[in-house]
Amino acid sequence: MNIGEKIKALRKQKGITQTELGKKCQISQVQIARYENGVNRPSQKVLKKIASGMEVPVNFFDDIYSINDDTLDAEYDRLKKVLVKDEYKFVLSKIFNSLYLTCQAEMSLNDD
């Protein structure tokens, strides 16, 4: 999910229009639409305004540019080497399950 899609999904989840979000953030509705449609990419300063307007921490939008499959594979391999205790494996399984449910919820928002 790119940044625009994430903004749109969160905005819809919050039940606000582009115009309402724009007013909260002091950004035009047209510009909000451009971010959501991937025409423009918001700066970090704008992301802070959007995060504030939607009452989420700015890090809600973090790492969406830099994580790739190689990074994830390397992190997974690193974890496999140290997860020797069953309780660690249990906690990791809960984290993966939570992530899976979050991804499913985001995908259902995008289907709208």
ABEGO torsion letter per residue (X at the ends): XBAAAAAAAAAAAAGBBAAAAAAAAGBBAAAAAAAAAGABBBBAAAAAAAAAAAGBBAAAABGAAABBAAAAAAAAAAAAAABABAAAAAAAAAAAAAAAAAAAAAAAAAAX
